[in-house]
């Protein structure tokens, strides 16, 4: 199964979503990178809120279609 890292970050009521173009071969690798990204975001943007998700390819495709997806796992 393929995994995609999705980052949602908010400053007040304004939020942005970003994702990596890199595809992870397994959930463990994606979650490892997600923890690194989460720590970096918390240190770099301490006044922000957000989440980092690892989505399966089908969840990511649904998110692209509808703008939302129920994540399998998050950091």
Secondary structure by P-SEA (a helix, b strand, c coil): cbbbbbbbbbcccbbbbbbbccccccaaaaaaaaaaaaaaaaaaccccccbbbbbcaaaaaaaaacccccccccc
